[in-house]
Amino acid sequence: MPKLDLALVPVKTGSIYPEPYAAMVKGRSSLRLGEAGGLTQFGVNLVTLEPGAMSSLRHWHRHEDEFVMITEGECVMVQDAGETLMRAGDCAAFPAGSTDGHHFLNRTDRPARFLVVGTKAPAEVATYSDVDLMVHIGGGAARFTYKDGSDWDGPR
C-alpha cells in the first residue's frame, strides 16, 4: 500500500446519534485513515475537534479496545473520576468491557486533533454513561436502545 495522501481522504462529519445527541457533537470531524488504507481488523481515525466541540457522548465499549493519542492542541478527557488535561503526545487506553465512560472536549480557541485506534468487532455494544442510551452495531446497521434493552424513541 502506498503512502496515504491525507488530502484525498474524505472528511467525515456528522454522527449516527439520534437527535438531540447528534447536535451535541457539532464541530467534530474525522479522517478514516484505516478505511482509506484498506484495513479491516481495526480502525484508525484522525479526529479534529473545533473550539468548543465534543468528541462523542461519554461512552464505553463492550467488545472493542480503544486507544487515543493527542497529536495537536489540547483536550480535556472526561471519565468517571473526573477530568484530565491531555496535550500533544499524551495517550489514553480504554480496554473493552471497562465501564469507565470517556469522551474529549476542546475548551480552547484552537482546533485539537487526536488519533483513535480501535478494534473492529463483528458485533459491538456501546453504552452512554450520562444518558439512557445504548447502541448495538452489527451487520452494517446500528440500533439504539434504552439501557433496559427496549427500543429507543427519544430522550426520557
N, C-alpha and C positions, 0 to 999 in steps of 0.2 A: 504494500500500500504506500503510495507516495505521501509526501508531507501534506497535511491538511491546509488548505487556504481558508483561513477564518473568514475572509471577505466573501467567500462563496457559500458558507454555511448559513442556512436560513435562520433568522431570529424568530424564536417562538415567544409569543406574548399571550396573555390571557390565561385562563385556568379551566380545569374541569370542574371546579367547585360550583355548586348551585348558588344562586343569589340568596342572601345578601353577601355570601362569603367571597364570591368571585371578585366583587368590587374592592374587597379589602386588600388584595394583592396587586392593585394597580401600581405600575411603576417597577414591576419585576419582569425581566425578560431573560432568555437563556439561549445559548447555542448548544445544540445536542451533538456534541463532538463525537461521542461513541457511536451514535447512529450514523453520523456522516462518514465515519471510518469503517462502517460495516460490522461493528461489534454487536454480539448477540447475548453474551453471558453477563455483561454488566454495563451499566450506563455511566457516561461521563458527560457532565454538563457544566458549562461555564455560565454562572448566573450573575446578572447585573441587577443591583438594586439602586434605583434612583433615590435622591434625597427624600427621606420620609417614608420610603417603601418598606414593605414586609415581605419576607420570602414565601411564607405559607402560614396557614393556621398552625398553632403549636400541635405537633403530632408525634407519633411513634409507629414503627413498622413491626408487624408480627413476624414476617419471614425474610425481610431484606435488611442487610447491613448497609450502613450509610457512613461515608467519610467526607469531611468538609475541610478545605484549606482556603483561607482568605488569601487572595492574590493581589488585591489593590484596595486601598482605603481602609475603612474600619466599619465593623458591625457590632451590634450587641447581640450575643447569643442568650436567649431566654430558655431556661429549663425549670423544672420543679423547684430547685433550690434557689433560684433567683437569676440574676443577670451577670454575664461575663463579657467584658470588652475584648473583642477579637480584632487584631491588626494583621497586616500582610505578613504571611509566614506562619500565623497561628493555625492550629489544626484541632479538630474535634472528631471523635468517632462515636457512632451510635449503633451498638450491636442489635441485631434482630431480637425482638422479644423484650427488650428493655423498655419498661413502661414510662420512662422519663421523657416526656414530650419536649420538643425543641422547635425553635424557629429563630430567624435572624431579622433584625431591624436595622435600618440605616437611619441613624439620627443625626447625620452630618449634612453639610451643604454640598457634598461632592458624591458622585457615583461610587459605589463599592462593588467589588467583584469577588466571587469565590467559586472554586472548583468543587463539584459534588461528584463522588464516585459511589455507586451503589449496585447491589445485586439486582438482577432482573429475574425474580422468581416467577414461575409459571402462573401462580395464583398468589395474591397478596391482600392483606387487610391492613389498613391504616386507621388508627384511632386518633381523633382530635381531642386533645386534653381539655380545652376550655369551653367546648360547645358539645351539644348532644348530637354527634355526627361520627359516622364511620364510612369508609369507602372500601368496597370489595372489588378487586380487579382480577379479571381472568377472561380468557378467550377474546381478548381485544376490546372488552367492554368494562365500564365502571358502573357500579350500582351503589347508591348511597342509602344508608340506613341510620336509624337511631341506634344508640348503644344497646338497646334491648333487642335489636335484630329486626324490628319492624321497618317497613319501607318509609323512607324519609319523604315528607311532603311539605316541609317548611320548618323554620325555627320554632321551638317550643318555648 
